[in-house]
Amino acid sequence: MDIFAQLAFDKYASYIWFSYGLTFITIAFLFLRAKTAHRDTIKQLRIKYSRDS
């Protein structure tokens, strides 16, 4: 069984690989956005609670 033959997907290869790529890009974008939002929230909480001390 040749792996590259399995990955060819016949005439639907461009659609399938485009879909895989778009899915990967979307997941990466959402991950980075969540990571940035988390970092910003932690920064805001540190600023808020450092003023209250």
C-alpha positions as CSV (number, residue, x, y, z in Angstrom):
1,M,0.0,0.0,0.0
2,D,1.6,3.2,-1.2
3,I,0.8,6.2,1.1
4,F,1.1,8.8,-1.7
5,A,-1.4,6.8,-3.7
6,Q,-3.9,7.0,-0.8
7,L,-3.3,10.8,-0.5
8,A,-4.0,11.5,-4.2
9,F,-7.9,11.5,-3.7
10,D,-8.4,11.3,-7.5
11,K,-10.1,14.3,-9.1
12,Y,-11.2,15.7,-5.7
13,A,-7.6,16.3,-4.5
14,S,-7.7,20.1,-4.8
15,Y,-11.0,20.4,-2.9
16,I,-9.9,18.0,-0.1
17,W,-6.4,19.6,0.4
18,F,-7.9,23.1,0.2
19,S,-10.4,22.0,2.9
20,Y,-7.6,20.5,5.1
21,G,-5.6,23.7,4.7
22,L,-8.5,26.0,5.5
23,T,-9.4,23.9,8.6
24,F,-5.8,24.0,9.8
25,I,-5.5,27.8,9.3
26,T,-8.9,28.4,11.1
27,I,-7.9,26.2,14.1
28,A,-4.4,27.9,14.3
29,F,-6.1,31.4,14.1
30,L,-8.6,30.5,16.9
31,F,-5.8,29.0,19.1
32,L,-3.6,32.1,18.7
33,R,-6.6,34.4,19.4
34,A,-7.5,32.5,22.5
35,K,-3.9,32.5,23.7
36,T,-3.7,36.3,23.2
37,A,-7.0,36.9,24.9
38,H,-5.9,34.8,27.9
39,R,-2.6,36.7,28.1
40,D,-4.4,40.0,28.0
41,T,-6.9,38.9,30.7
42,I,-4.1,37.8,33.0
43,K,-2.3,41.1,32.4
44,Q,-5.4,43.1,33.2
45,L,-6.1,41.0,36.4
46,R,-2.5,41.6,37.6
47,I,-2.9,45.3,37.1
48,K,-6.3,45.4,38.8
49,Y,-5.1,43.4,41.8
50,S,-1.8,45.2,42.2
51,R,-3.7,48.5,42.6
52,D,-5.9,47.0,45.3
53,S,-2.9,46.0,47.5
